[in-house]
Amino acid sequence: MVEEIARYLRRSGWVQQSVERVMPDLPRWERHLRSRGVTVIPHLPSRSWSPANSRAHNELILLMMQAHRERDGSREHAHRNLTMVRPYKP
């Protein structure tokens, strides 16, 4: 799954250096995703819509936002609400 996550990052527009920077964290990302019920990393561009694919995309996007060097707290907050990482906060 780690290689699938790296492929997802590259297809999302991350440059190779950015992917290499987070490679040591990807096993932790995999454990986190599996604990949240994500078992398959969706393809980009998306070939089909499903609730499982949408959930996986949202979970991955949150991890990507949290790994970004320039973080946007309000966007992360909104995405945590979307993914239900914790109880909803307005």
N, C-alpha and C positions, 0 to 999 in steps of 0.2 A: 504494500500500500504506500510505502514511503516514496517509491519511484513514481507512482501515480500522482501523488500530491505534488512532487517536483514538476511533473509534466503539466499538471493543472496550473501551477504558478507561472511556468513559461508561457503557456497558452493564454494566460490572463494578462500578459504584457510585461511580466517581470523580466528584467535582463538577467543574464547568467550570473553576474556577480551578486545580485540580490538573492537569487536562489541558493547560491553557494553559501552566502552568509547565514541563511536559516537552516541549511542542511543538518547541522547538529541537533536542531530542535524538532525536526520532522518525526522522529520516533515518538516524542512526547505528543506532537500533534495527532499522530495516528492513535495513540492510546486515548487521547481526549475525544477524538471523533468517534471511536468505537464505543466509548462510555456514553456518548450522546446518541447512540443508535445508528451512526453512519457506518455502513459496511462497504459501500462502493463509492469511489470517487467518480463523479460524472465527467463526461467528455466535453470538451469545448472545441468548437461551438457545440451547444447542446443539440443532441439528435432527437430527443423526445422529452416531453414534459411529464413529470410524475411528482407526487408529493415527496417521495424519497429523494429524487434529484434536487428538488427545490430546497429541501432541508439541508442536503449536503452542500449545495452552493452557498446557502446562508451561513452555515457553520464555517466553511472555508473562508468566506469573505471576512467574517469576524476575526478569525485567526490572522489573516493577512493584514487587516487593519491594525491589529495589536502588535504585529511584528514590524510595521512600517516605522521608519525613523522619524517621520513627521506625523505625529498622531493628532487626531481630531476627536476630542472627548465627546462632543455632542453626537457625532456620527456613530461612534462606538457605543454610546449609551443607547441610541435608537436601535442599533443592531442587536445589542444584548436583550432589549425588550422583544425584538422580533424573534430571536432564537430561544427566548425563554430560559436563558442561562440562569437567571435569578427571577424572583417575583417582579412583576411589572411595577415600574416607578414612573410617574408622569414627569 
